[in-house]
Amino acid sequence: MTQPISLEAALGRIEALWSPHIVSQVNDYDVRIARVAGEHVWHAHDDTDEFFLVLDGELEIALRRNGGEDAVVLPRGSVFVVPRGMEHRPSSRDGASILAFEPTGTLSVGDRHDPVPDGVDVTTGHFLL
C-alpha cells in the first residue's frame, strides 16, 4: 500500500460481521479490521499472540486461564494481546469495530475452536482494496 487508508471508510464497506478484512501488511503480518456483534467462538492460536485494538464500541474478551474463566473489557481506544495458546472468545453486546494484527495466514478461528456457526468467517481474511 502506498496511499493512506481511511479505516472509517474501509469499515463502512464491510457488511458481514466477524469477517476480517486485510487493509495492510507489515512484513509477514496482516493488519485486519472487522465489524463485530454478539459472540465469536471459543478458540486459540497455538503459535501466535493476537493483538486487538478497539476502534469503536466496546469489546469483551472471555479468557480461559488458571483453570477458570474471566474476561477483559476493552472500551474504544483500548488494546489487548491474547497470549499464544490461550483460549478466548471475543464478543460485543452492542457492536464494535476492531483492528487485529496477526501473522499472514492466521485463521480467524485459530488452530483449535468450538463448532463454528453459520455466518462466522473461518478464513485468513479478505483483502479490502
A tleap script that builds the chain and sets N, CA, C and O, in Angstrom:
source leaprc.protein.ff14SB
mol = sequence {
  NMET THR GLN PRO ILE SER LEU GLU ALA ALA
  LEU GLY ARG ILE GLU ALA LEU TRP SER PRO
  HIE ILE VAL SER GLN VAL ASN ASP TYR ASP
  VAL ARG ILE ALA ARG VAL ALA GLY GLU HIE
  VAL TRP HIE ALA HIE ASP ASP THR ASP GLU
  PHE PHE LEU VAL LEU ASP GLY GLU LEU GLU
  ILE ALA LEU ARG ARG ASN GLY GLY GLU ASP
  ALA VAL VAL LEU PRO ARG GLY SER VAL PHE
  VAL VAL PRO ARG GLY MET GLU HIE ARG PRO
  SER SER ARG ASP GLY ALA SER ILE LEU ALA
  PHE GLU PRO THR GLY THR LEU SER VAL GLY
  ASP ARG HIE ASP PRO VAL PRO ASP GLY VAL
  ASP VAL THR THR GLY HIE PHE LEU CLEU
}
set mol.1.N position { 0.847 -1.176 0.000 }
set mol.1.CA position { 0.000 0.000 0.000 }
set mol.1.C position { 0.894 1.241 0.000 }
set mol.1.O position { 1.795 1.380 0.827 }
set mol.2.N position { 0.631 2.096 -0.909 }
set mol.2.CA position { 1.435 3.310 -0.987 }
set mol.2.C position { 0.611 4.559 -0.733 }
set mol.2.O position { 1.115 5.674 -0.866 }
set mol.3.N position { -0.653 4.383 -0.370 }
set mol.3.CA position { -1.532 5.503 -0.072 }
set mol.3.C position { -2.147 5.305 1.313 }
set mol.3.O position { -2.326 4.171 1.757 }
set mol.4.N position { -2.467 6.401 1.992 }
set mol.4.CA position { -3.132 6.268 3.294 }
set mol.4.C position { -4.476 5.548 3.134 }
set mol.4.O position { -5.122 5.632 2.090 }
set mol.5.N position { -4.871 4.853 4.176 }
set mol.5.CA position { -6.136 4.124 4.181 }
set mol.5.C position { -7.012 4.692 5.287 }
set mol.5.O position { -6.592 4.773 6.442 }
set mol.6.N position { -8.216 5.080 4.935 }
set mol.6.CA position { -9.178 5.548 5.918 }
set mol.6.C position { -9.854 4.320 6.526 }
set mol.6.O position { -10.619 3.634 5.848 }
set mol.7.N position { -9.576 4.043 7.792 }
set mol.7.CA position { -10.202 2.895 8.439 }
set mol.7.C position { -11.708 3.086 8.544 }
set mol.7.O position { -12.464 2.122 8.421 }
set mol.8.N position { -12.149 4.311 8.768 }
set mol.8.CA position { -13.583 4.581 8.848 }
set mol.8.C position { -14.271 4.248 7.526 }
set mol.8.O position { -15.324 3.610 7.519 }
set mol.9.N position { -13.683 4.677 6.405 }
set mol.9.CA position { -14.258 4.370 5.095 }
set mol.9.C position { -14.204 2.867 4.819 }
set mol.9.O position { -15.164 2.299 4.298 }
set mol.10.N position { -13.100 2.227 5.161 }
set mol.10.CA position { -12.963 0.789 4.937 }
set mol.10.C position { -13.995 0.012 5.748 }
set mol.10.O position { -14.614 -0.916 5.228 }
set mol.11.N position { -14.186 0.378 7.009 }
set mol.11.CA position { -15.180 -0.299 7.839 }
set mol.11.C position { -16.583 -0.107 7.283 }
set mol.11.O position { -17.429 -0.993 7.400 }
set mol.12.N position { -16.828 1.044 6.682 }
set mol.12.CA position { -18.131 1.321 6.087 }
set mol.12.C position { -18.448 0.418 4.909 }
set mol.12.O position { -19.610 0.284 4.527 }
set mol.13.N position { -17.438 -0.197 4.333 }
set mol.13.CA position { -17.629 -1.100 3.190 }
set mol.13.C position { -17.818 -2.553 3.622 }
set mol.13.O position { -18.143 -3.403 2.793 }
set mol.14.N position { -17.622 -2.845 4.895 }
set mol.14.CA position { -17.741 -4.222 5.389 }
set mol.14.C position { -19.177 -4.450 5.866 }
set mol.14.O position { -19.680 -3.721 6.722 }
set mol.15.N position { -19.827 -5.469 5.303 }
set mol.15.CA position { -21.201 -5.769 5.687 }
set mol.15.C position { -21.290 -6.924 6.677 }
set mol.15.O position { -22.050 -6.853 7.642 }
set mol.16.N position { -20.526 -7.981 6.448 }
set mol.16.CA position { -20.631 -9.183 7.280 }
set mol.16.C position { -19.922 -8.998 8.615 }
set mol.16.O position { -18.828 -8.438 8.678 }
set mol.17.N position { -20.556 -9.474 9.676 }
set mol.17.CA position { -19.937 -9.446 10.995 }
set mol.17.C position { -18.941 -10.589 11.121 }
set mol.17.O position { -19.080 -11.624 10.470 }
set mol.18.N position { -17.935 -10.390 11.967 }
set mol.18.CA position { -16.900 -11.382 12.244 }
set mol.18.C position { -16.199 -11.834 10.965 }
set mol.18.O position { -15.802 -12.994 10.846 }
set mol.19.N position { -16.048 -10.923 10.013 }
set mol.19.CA position { -15.392 -11.222 8.746 }
set mol.19.C position { -14.190 -10.296 8.592 }
set mol.19.O position { -14.343 -9.167 8.128 }
set mol.20.N position { -12.998 -10.752 8.973 }
set mol.20.CA position { -11.827 -9.864 8.936 }
set mol.20.C position { -11.429 -9.504 7.511 }
set mol.20.O position { -11.445 -10.336 6.604 }
set mol.21.N position { -11.073 -8.240 7.347 }
set mol.21.CA position { -10.608 -7.731 6.060 }
set mol.21.C position { -9.207 -7.146 6.236 }
set mol.21.O position { -8.949 -6.386 7.169 }
set mol.22.N position { -8.327 -7.509 5.340 }
set mol.22.CA position { -6.939 -7.055 5.398 }
set mol.22.C position { -6.844 -5.686 4.747 }
set mol.22.O position { -7.190 -5.521 3.577 }
set mol.23.N position { -6.373 -4.705 5.510 }
set mol.23.CA position { -6.227 -3.351 4.976 }
set mol.23.C position { -4.778 -2.992 4.693 }
set mol.23.O position { -4.498 -2.022 3.989 }
set mol.24.N position { -3.860 -3.773 5.242 }
set mol.24.CA position { -2.443 -3.517 5.021 }
set mol.24.C position { -1.647 -4.730 5.488 }
set mol.24.O position { -2.168 -5.613 6.170 }
set mol.25.N position { -0.380 -4.750 5.108 }
set mol.25.CA position { 0.522 -5.794 5.583 }
set mol.25.C position { 1.818 -5.143 6.033 }
set mol.25.O position { 2.292 -4.183 5.427 }
set mol.26.N position { 2.383 -5.684 7.109 }
set mol.26.CA position { 3.653 -5.225 7.651 }
set mol.26.C position { 4.538 -6.461 7.781 }
set mol.26.O position { 4.268 -7.339 8.600 }
set mol.27.N position { 5.583 -6.527 6.984 }
set mol.27.CA position { 6.436 -7.712 6.950 }
set mol.27.C position { 5.563 -8.943 6.724 }
set mol.27.O position { 4.895 -9.026 5.693 }
set mol.28.N position { 5.544 -9.891 7.641 }
set mol.28.CA position { 4.764 -11.106 7.478 }
set mol.28.C position { 3.463 -11.066 8.289 }
set mol.28.O position { 2.933 -12.111 8.665 }
set mol.29.N position { 2.959 -9.882 8.552 }
set mol.29.CA position { 1.748 -9.714 9.350 }
set mol.29.C position { 0.669 -9.005 8.560 }
set mol.29.O position { 0.951 -8.131 7.741 }
set mol.30.N position { -0.600 -9.401 8.820 }
set mol.30.CA position { -1.757 -8.716 8.257 }
set mol.30.C position { -2.298 -7.735 9.278 }
set mol.30.O position { -2.333 -8.023 10.474 }
set mol.31.N position { -2.720 -6.574 8.801 }
set mol.31.CA position { -3.478 -5.627 9.600 }
set mol.31.C position { -4.920 -5.815 9.148 }
set mol.31.O position { -5.273 -5.501 8.011 }
set mol.32.N position { -5.746 -6.330 10.051 }
set mol.32.CA position { -7.124 -6.701 9.705 }
set mol.32.C position { -8.112 -5.859 10.496 }
set mol.32.O position { -7.879 -5.526 11.658 }
set mol.33.N position { -9.207 -5.526 9.851 }
set mol.33.CA position { -10.292 -4.828 10.531 }
set mol.33.C position { -11.556 -5.668 10.394 }
set mol.33.O position { -11.694 -6.460 9.462 }
set mol.34.N position { -12.473 -5.482 11.333 }
set mol.34.CA position { -13.743 -6.204 11.288 }
set mol.34.C position { -14.795 -5.446 12.075 }
set mol.34.O position { -14.497 -4.707 13.013 }
set mol.35.N position { -16.025 -5.654 11.662 }
set mol.35.CA position { -17.173 -5.223 12.451 }
set mol.35.C position { -17.655 -6.465 13.193 }
set mol.35.O position { -17.741 -7.544 12.605 }
set mol.36.N position { -17.965 -6.323 14.467 }
set mol.36.CA position { -18.363 -7.469 15.278 }
set mol.36.C position { -19.590 -7.125 16.110 }
set mol.36.O position { -19.820 -5.966 16.455 }
set mol.37.N position { -20.370 -8.146 16.424 }
set mol.37.CA position { -21.512 -8.018 17.336 }
set mol.37.C position { -21.895 -9.429 17.762 }
set mol.37.O position { -21.748 -10.382 16.997 }
set mol.38.N position { -22.384 -9.551 18.985 }
set mol.38.CA position { -22.694 -10.875 19.512 }
set mol.38.C position { -21.412 -11.580 19.899 }
set mol.38.O position { -20.406 -10.942 20.210 }
set mol.39.N position { -21.458 -12.920 19.875 }
set mol.39.CA position { -20.302 -13.708 20.311 }
set mol.39.C position { -19.608 -14.388 19.146 }
set mol.39.O position { -20.252 -14.857 18.207 }
set mol.40.N position { -18.296 -14.436 19.218 }
set mol.40.CA position { -17.484 -15.247 18.320 }
set mol.40.C position { -17.409 -16.649 18.957 }
set mol.40.O position { -18.155 -16.928 19.895 }
set mol.41.N position { -16.552 -17.504 18.481 }
set mol.41.CA position { -16.412 -18.848 19.064 }
set mol.41.C position { -15.183 -18.904 19.965 }
set mol.41.O position { -14.223 -18.159 19.771 }
set mol.42.N position { -15.226 -19.801 20.955 }
set mol.42.CA position { -14.031 -20.069 21.740 }
set mol.42.C position { -12.988 -20.633 20.795 }
set mol.42.O position { -13.276 -21.541 20.015 }
set mol.43.N position { -11.766 -20.092 20.862 }
set mol.43.CA position { -10.697 -20.582 20.001 }
set mol.43.C position { -9.343 -20.210 20.599 }
set mol.43.O position { -9.253 -19.430 21.546 }
set mol.44.N position { -8.294 -20.791 20.016 }
set mol.44.CA position { -6.925 -20.488 20.446 }
set mol.44.C position { -6.012 -20.512 19.230 }
set mol.44.O position { -6.220 -21.277 18.288 }
set mol.45.N position { -5.009 -19.667 19.270 }
set mol.45.CA position { -3.953 -19.632 18.255 }
set mol.45.C position { -2.712 -20.222 18.922 }
set mol.45.O position { -2.102 -19.585 19.781 }
set mol.46.N position { -2.343 -21.433 18.526 }
set mol.46.CA position { -1.269 -22.144 19.211 }
set mol.46.C position { 0.105 -21.507 19.049 }
set mol.46.O position { 0.939 -21.609 19.949 }
set mol.47.N position { 0.358 -20.853 17.918 }
set mol.47.CA position { 1.711 -20.379 17.620 }
set mol.47.C position { 1.870 -18.869 17.535 }
set mol.47.O position { 2.934 -18.379 17.157 }
set mol.48.N position { 0.820 -18.124 17.882 }
set mol.48.CA position { 0.946 -16.673 17.780 }
set mol.48.C position { 0.060 -15.960 18.792 }
set mol.48.O position { -1.020 -16.437 19.138 }
set mol.49.N position { 0.534 -14.816 19.260 }
set mol.49.CA position { -0.303 -13.930 20.059 }
set mol.49.C position { -1.313 -13.276 19.116 }
set mol.49.O position { -1.137 -13.293 17.898 }
set mol.50.N position { -2.382 -12.693 19.696 }
set mol.50.CA position { -3.370 -11.976 18.882 }
set mol.50.C position { -3.575 -10.597 19.487 }
set mol.50.O position { -3.959 -10.464 20.649 }
set mol.51.N position { -3.313 -9.572 18.682 }
set mol.51.CA position { -3.409 -8.169 19.107 }
set mol.51.C position { -4.764 -7.616 18.694 }
set mol.51.O position { -5.169 -7.754 17.540 }
set mol.52.N position { -5.469 -6.986 19.637 }
set mol.52.CA position { -6.748 -6.333 19.368 }
set mol.52.C position { -6.653 -4.847 19.703 }
set mol.52.O position { -6.091 -4.472 20.732 }
set mol.53.N position { -7.201 -4.008 18.837 }
set mol.53.CA position { -7.392 -2.579 19.087 }
set mol.53.C position { -8.856 -2.283 18.802 }
set mol.53.O position { -9.349 -2.584 17.715 }
set mol.54.N position { -9.552 -1.699 19.766 }
set mol.54.CA position { -10.961 -1.367 19.582 }
set mol.54.C position { -11.041 0.041 18.978 }
set mol.54.O position { -10.642 1.026 19.599 }
set mol.55.N position { -11.562 0.103 17.766 }
set mol.55.CA position { -11.684 1.367 17.050 }
set mol.55.C position { -12.958 2.103 17.425 }
set mol.55.O position { -12.985 3.332 17.470 }
set mol.56.N position { -14.016 1.343 17.696 }
set mol.56.CA position { -15.301 1.935 18.051 }
set mol.56.C position { -16.105 0.901 18.832 }
set mol.56.O position { -15.991 -0.298 18.577 }
set mol.57.N position { -16.905 1.353 19.767 }
set mol.57.CA position { -17.715 0.445 20.565 }
set mol.57.C position { -16.920 -0.148 21.709 }
set mol.57.O position { -15.941 0.433 22.176 }
set mol.58.N position { -17.359 -1.317 22.153 }
set mol.58.CA position { -16.718 -1.997 23.278 }
set mol.58.C position { -16.624 -3.488 22.965 }
set mol.58.O position { -17.583 -4.092 22.485 }
set mol.59.N position { -15.479 -4.063 23.237 }
set mol.59.CA position { -15.237 -5.478 23.006 }
set mol.59.C position { -14.934 -6.143 24.339 }
set mol.59.O position { -14.179 -5.614 25.155 }
set mol.60.N position { -15.529 -7.303 24.548 }
set mol.60.CA position { -15.195 -8.110 25.714 }
set mol.60.C position { -14.503 -9.362 25.212 }
set mol.60.O position { -14.936 -9.964 24.229 }
set mol.61.N position { -13.435 -9.755 25.879 }
set mol.61.CA position { -12.734 -10.983 25.515 }
set mol.61.C position { -12.736 -11.897 26.732 }
set mol.61.O position { -12.073 -11.629 27.734 }
set mol.62.N position { -13.499 -12.988 26.622 }
set mol.62.CA position { -13.511 -14.004 27.666 }
set mol.62.C position { -12.242 -14.837 27.507 }
set mol.62.O position { -11.820 -15.139 26.390 }
set mol.63.N position { -11.646 -15.201 28.626 }
set mol.63.CA position { -10.377 -15.935 28.622 }
set mol.63.C position { -10.476 -17.162 29.515 }
set mol.63.O position { -11.066 -17.114 30.594 }
set mol.64.N position { -9.900 -18.244 29.060 }
set mol.64.CA position { -9.781 -19.433 29.900 }
set mol.64.C position { -8.329 -19.504 30.360 }
set mol.64.O position { -7.423 -19.765 29.569 }
set mol.65.N position { -8.127 -19.267 31.659 }
set mol.65.CA position { -6.761 -19.301 32.205 }
set mol.65.C position { -6.809 -19.667 33.672 }
set mol.65.O position { -7.795 -19.425 34.368 }
set mol.66.N position { -5.712 -20.261 34.120 }
set mol.66.CA position { -5.577 -20.668 35.519 }
set mol.66.C position { -6.729 -21.552 35.974 }
set mol.66.O position { -7.168 -21.455 37.120 }
set mol.67.N position { -7.220 -22.408 35.095 }
set mol.67.CA position { -8.275 -23.331 35.450 }
set mol.67.C position { -9.668 -22.739 35.522 }
set mol.67.O position { -10.608 -23.423 35.930 }
set mol.68.N position { -9.820 -21.487 35.136 }
set mol.68.CA position { -11.139 -20.858 35.183 }
set mol.68.C position { -11.350 -19.937 34.003 }
set mol.68.O position { -10.567 -19.926 33.054 }
set mol.69.N position { -12.418 -19.165 34.074 }
set mol.69.CA position { -12.736 -18.193 33.042 }
set mol.69.C position { -12.859 -16.815 33.665 }
set mol.69.O position { -13.397 -16.661 34.761 }
set mol.70.N position { -12.359 -15.826 32.963 }
set mol.70.CA position { -12.595 -14.439 33.315 }
set mol.70.C position { -12.643 -13.652 32.017 }
set mol.70.O position { -12.581 -14.239 30.936 }
set mol.71.N position { -12.751 -12.354 32.106 }
set mol.71.CA position { -12.879 -11.554 30.888 }
set mol.71.C position { -12.220 -10.202 31.075 }
set mol.71.O position { -12.106 -9.688 32.188 }
set mol.72.N position { -11.787 -9.639 29.952 }
set mol.72.CA position { -11.318 -8.261 29.933 }
set mol.72.C position { -12.305 -7.471 29.081 }
set mol.72.O position { -12.815 -7.980 28.083 }
set mol.73.N position { -12.569 -6.246 29.468 }
set mol.73.CA position { -13.464 -5.365 28.729 }
set mol.73.C position { -12.628 -4.258 28.132 }
set mol.73.O position { -11.885 -3.570 28.832 }
set mol.74.N position { -12.758 -4.094 26.827 }
set mol.74.CA position { -11.972 -3.106 26.099 }
set mol.74.C position { -12.868 -2.024 25.531 }
set mol.74.O position { -13.577 -2.262 24.552 }
set mol.75.N position { -12.851 -0.830 26.129 }
set mol.75.CA position { -13.597 0.278 25.534 }
set mol.75.C position { -12.847 0.824 24.316 }
set mol.75.O position { -11.710 0.438 24.046 }
set mol.76.N position { -13.493 1.712 23.601 }
set mol.76.CA position { -12.898 2.342 22.428 }
set mol.76.C position { -11.501 2.877 22.758 }
set mol.76.O position { -11.292 3.530 23.781 }
set mol.77.N position { -10.548 2.581 21.858 }
set mol.77.CA position { -9.186 3.062 22.023 }
set mol.77.C position { -8.290 2.136 22.826 }
set mol.77.O position { -7.103 2.420 22.990 }
set mol.78.N position { -8.836 1.027 23.333 }
set mol.78.CA position { -8.046 0.101 24.142 }
set mol.78.C position { -7.400 -0.982 23.288 }
set mol.78.O position { -7.903 -1.351 22.227 }
set mol.79.N position { -6.270 -1.479 23.784 }
set mol.79.CA position { -5.588 -2.594 23.134 }
set mol.79.C position { -5.425 -3.720 24.147 }
set mol.79.O position { -5.372 -3.495 25.356 }
set mol.80.N position { -5.348 -4.943 23.614 }
set mol.80.CA position { -5.123 -6.111 24.446 }
set mol.80.C position { -4.475 -7.176 23.578 }
set mol.80.O position { -4.806 -7.320 22.401 }
set mol.81.N position { -3.550 -7.919 24.168 }
set mol.81.CA position { -2.907 -9.021 23.465 }
set mol.81.C position { -3.282 -10.326 24.159 }
set mol.81.O position { -3.022 -10.505 25.349 }
set mol.82.N position { -3.895 -11.232 23.403 }
set mol.82.CA position { -4.179 -12.572 23.900 }
set mol.82.C position { -2.929 -13.411 23.653 }
set mol.82.O position { -2.519 -13.564 22.502 }
set mol.83.N position { -2.316 -13.954 24.696 }
set mol.83.CA position { -1.098 -14.746 24.515 }
set mol.83.C position { -1.354 -16.017 23.698 }
set mol.83.O position { -2.436 -16.601 23.752 }
set mol.84.N position { -0.353 -16.421 22.956 }
set mol.84.CA position { -0.467 -17.646 22.156 }
set mol.84.C position { -0.904 -18.812 23.032 }
set mol.84.O position { -0.473 -18.959 24.175 }
set mol.85.N position { -1.777 -19.638 22.455 }
set mol.85.CA position { -2.246 -20.826 23.142 }
set mol.85.C position { -3.401 -20.619 24.104 }
set mol.85.O position { -3.993 -21.598 24.559 }
set mol.86.N position { -3.745 -19.370 24.433 }
set mol.86.CA position { -4.826 -19.124 25.392 }
set mol.86.C position { -6.179 -19.152 24.690 }
set mol.86.O position { -6.392 -18.457 23.697 }
set mol.87.N position { -7.091 -19.967 25.220 }
set mol.87.CA position { -8.445 -19.990 24.669 }
set mol.87.C position { -9.140 -18.673 24.995 }
set mol.87.O position { -9.044 -18.163 26.111 }
set mol.88.N position { -9.842 -18.133 24.003 }
set mol.88.CA position { -10.534 -16.864 24.189 }
set mol.88.C position { -11.765 -16.799 23.293 }
set mol.88.O position { -11.870 -17.515 22.297 }
set mol.89.N position { -12.697 -15.921 23.672 }
set mol.89.CA position { -13.916 -15.716 22.899 }
set mol.89.C position { -14.270 -14.229 22.917 }
set mol.89.O position { -14.785 -13.724 23.914 }
set mol.90.N position { -13.994 -13.525 21.808 }
set mol.90.CA position { -14.392 -12.126 21.725 }
set mol.90.C position { -15.915 -12.003 21.586 }
set mol.90.O position { -16.569 -12.868 21.004 }
set mol.91.N position { -16.456 -10.930 22.123 }
set mol.91.CA position { -17.881 -10.651 21.964 }
set mol.91.C position { -18.113 -9.153 22.108 }
set mol.91.O position { -17.287 -8.422 22.656 }
set mol.92.N position { -19.258 -8.722 21.600 }
set mol.92.CA position { -19.658 -7.329 21.749 }
set mol.92.C position { -21.176 -7.262 21.780 }
set mol.92.O position { -21.843 -7.569 20.793 }
set mol.93.N position { -21.703 -6.864 22.904 }
set mol.93.CA position { -23.162 -6.805 23.065 }
set mol.93.C position { -23.781 -5.794 22.112 }
set mol.93.O position { -24.787 -6.095 21.469 }
set mol.94.N position { -23.208 -4.609 22.006 }
set mol.94.CA position { -23.799 -3.544 21.198 }
set mol.94.C position { -23.081 -3.309 19.878 }
set mol.94.O position { -23.436 -2.392 19.137 }
set mol.95.N position { -22.079 -4.120 19.575 }
set mol.95.CA position { -21.332 -3.970 18.329 }
set mol.95.C position { -20.069 -3.149 18.522 }
set mol.95.O position { -20.014 -2.250 19.361 }
set mol.96.N position { -19.061 -3.474 17.735 }
set mol.96.CA position { -17.776 -2.782 17.806 }
set mol.96.C position { -17.063 -2.913 16.474 }
set mol.96.O position { -17.389 -3.768 15.650 }
set mol.97.N position { -16.098 -2.057 16.289 }
set mol.97.CA position { -15.176 -2.147 15.158 }
set mol.97.C position { -13.796 -2.375 15.742 }
set mol.97.O position { -13.379 -1.681 16.669 }
set mol.98.N position { -13.082 -3.362 15.189 }
set mol.98.CA position { -11.789 -3.736 15.764 }
set mol.98.C position { -10.711 -3.811 14.689 }
set mol.98.O position { -10.997 -3.947 13.500 }
set mol.99.N position { -9.470 -3.718 15.141 }
set mol.99.CA position { -8.301 -3.933 14.305 }
set mol.99.C position { -7.494 -5.033 14.987 }
set mol.99.O position { -7.251 -4.988 16.193 }
set mol.100.N position { -7.085 -6.014 14.199 }
set mol.100.CA position { -6.256 -7.108 14.722 }
set mol.100.C position { -4.970 -7.163 13.914 }
set mol.100.O position { -4.946 -6.829 12.729 }
set mol.101.N position { -3.920 -7.582 14.564 }
set mol.101.CA position { -2.593 -7.677 13.959 }
set mol.101.C position { -2.147 -9.116 14.138 }
set mol.101.O position { -1.893 -9.552 15.261 }
set mol.102.N position { -2.049 -9.872 13.021 }
set mol.102.CA position { -1.741 -11.294 13.101 }
set mol.102.C position { -0.840 -11.714 11.952 }
set mol.102.O position { -0.848 -11.078 10.898 }
set mol.103.N position { -0.062 -12.778 12.140 }
set mol.103.CA position { 0.754 -13.276 11.040 }
set mol.103.C position { -0.113 -13.651 9.832 }
set mol.103.O position { -1.201 -14.204 9.990 }
set mol.104.N position { 0.370 -13.352 8.648 }
set mol.104.CA position { -0.338 -13.703 7.428 }
set mol.104.C position { -0.650 -15.198 7.435 }
set mol.104.O position { 0.208 -16.020 7.759 }
set mol.105.N position { -1.873 -15.535 7.079 }
set mol.105.CA position { -2.293 -16.925 7.032 }
set mol.105.C position { -2.966 -17.422 8.288 }
set mol.105.O position { -3.412 -18.569 8.324 }
set mol.106.N position { -3.058 -16.595 9.329 }
set mol.106.CA position { -3.704 -16.999 10.571 }
set mol.106.C position { -5.216 -17.075 10.364 }
set mol.106.O position { -5.830 -16.116 9.898 }
set mol.107.N position { -5.809 -18.209 10.708 }
set mol.107.CA position { -7.257 -18.368 10.585 }
set mol.107.C position { -7.975 -17.545 11.645 }
set mol.107.O position { -7.491 -17.406 12.768 }
set mol.108.N position { -9.135 -16.999 11.281 }
set mol.108.CA position { -9.891 -16.172 12.220 }
set mol.108.C position { -10.417 -16.966 13.411 }
set mol.108.O position { -10.751 -16.381 14.441 }
set mol.109.N position { -10.495 -18.289 13.285 }
set mol.109.CA position { -10.948 -19.126 14.402 }
set mol.109.C position { -9.800 -19.915 15.020 }
set mol.109.O position { -10.031 -20.860 15.774 }
set mol.110.N position { -8.580 -19.540 14.711 }
set mol.110.CA position { -7.423 -20.149 15.335 }
set mol.110.C position { -7.157 -21.572 14.886 }
set mol.110.O position { -7.675 -22.037 13.870 }
set mol.111.N position { -6.331 -22.252 15.676 }
set mol.111.CA position { -5.936 -23.631 15.384 }
set mol.111.C position { -6.867 -24.637 16.059 }
set mol.111.O position { -7.048 -25.752 15.572 }
set mol.112.N position { -7.451 -24.233 17.180 }
set mol.112.CA position { -8.402 -25.066 17.916 }
set mol.112.C position { -9.613 -24.203 18.196 }
set mol.112.O position { -9.470 -23.055 18.616 }
set mol.113.N position { -10.820 -24.744 17.968 }
set mol.113.CA position { -12.015 -23.934 18.183 }
set mol.113.C position { -13.245 -24.794 18.415 }
set mol.113.O position { -13.276 -25.971 18.057 }
set mol.114.N position { -14.257 -24.187 19.020 }
set mol.114.CA position { -15.565 -24.805 19.163 }
set mol.114.C position { -16.208 -24.905 17.782 }
set mol.114.O position { -15.713 -24.303 16.829 }
set mol.115.N position { -17.298 -25.653 17.660 }
set mol.115.CA position { -18.008 -25.686 16.379 }
set mol.115.C position { -18.337 -24.270 15.907 }
set mol.115.O position { -18.722 -23.406 16.695 }
set mol.116.N position { -18.177 -24.060 14.615 }
set mol.116.CA position { -18.365 -22.727 14.041 }
set mol.116.C position { -19.769 -22.604 13.471 }
set mol.116.O position { -20.131 -23.355 12.564 }
set mol.117.N position { -20.572 -21.668 13.985 }
set mol.117.CA position { -21.929 -21.499 13.451 }
set mol.117.C position { -21.906 -20.815 12.077 }
set mol.117.O position { -20.928 -20.169 11.701 }
set mol.118.N position { -22.990 -20.975 11.355 }
set mol.118.CA position { -23.120 -20.286 10.069 }
set mol.118.C position { -22.935 -18.784 10.283 }
set mol.118.O position { -23.375 -18.230 11.290 }
set mol.119.N position { -22.291 -18.150 9.339 }
set mol.119.CA position { -22.101 -16.709 9.405 }
set mol.119.C position { -20.792 -16.271 10.007 }
set mol.119.O position { -20.447 -15.093 9.916 }
set mol.120.N position { -20.042 -17.177 10.625 }
set mol.120.CA position { -18.737 -16.828 11.180 }
set mol.120.C position { -17.674 -17.184 10.150 }
set mol.120.O position { -17.583 -18.329 9.707 }
set mol.121.N position { -16.886 -16.211 9.781 }
set mol.121.CA position { -15.854 -16.370 8.764 }
set mol.121.C position { -14.673 -17.137 9.355 }
set mol.121.O position { -14.143 -16.752 10.397 }
set mol.122.N position { -14.263 -18.208 8.703 }
set mol.122.CA position { -13.149 -19.012 9.201 }
set mol.122.C position { -11.898 -18.832 8.351 }
set mol.122.O position { -10.941 -19.589 8.511 }
set mol.123.N position { -11.880 -17.863 7.463 }
set mol.123.CA position { -10.772 -17.672 6.545 }
set mol.123.C position { -9.615 -16.936 7.208 }
set mol.123.O position { -9.654 -16.610 8.395 }
set mol.124.N position { -8.598 -16.688 6.417 }
set mol.124.CA position { -7.440 -15.922 6.881 }
set mol.124.C position { -7.622 -14.429 6.623 }
set mol.124.O position { -6.685 -13.654 6.810 }
set mol.125.N position { -8.797 -14.023 6.202 }
set mol.125.CA position { -9.082 -12.611 5.944 }
set mol.125.C position { -9.242 -12.351 4.470 }
set mol.125.O position { -8.710 -13.081 3.633 }
set mol.126.N position { -9.979 -11.302 4.157 }
set mol.126.CA position { -10.229 -10.888 2.779 }
set mol.126.C position { -9.515 -9.561 2.545 }
set mol.126.O position { -9.538 -8.683 3.408 }
set mol.127.N position { -8.890 -9.411 1.396 }
set mol.127.CA position { -8.254 -8.124 1.099 }
set mol.127.C position { -9.338 -7.090 0.789 }
set mol.127.O position { -10.252 -7.345 0.004 }
set mol.128.N position { -9.220 -5.944 1.406 }
set mol.128.CA position { -10.155 -4.840 1.168 }
set mol.128.C position { -9.365 -3.759 0.456 }
set mol.128.O position { -8.618 -3.010 1.085 }
set mol.129.N position { -9.528 -3.681 -0.841 }
set mol.129.CA position { -8.754 -2.722 -1.640 }
set mol.129.C position { -9.572 -1.525 -2.027 }
set mol.129.O position { -9.069 -0.626 -2.700 }
savepdb mol mol.pdb
quit
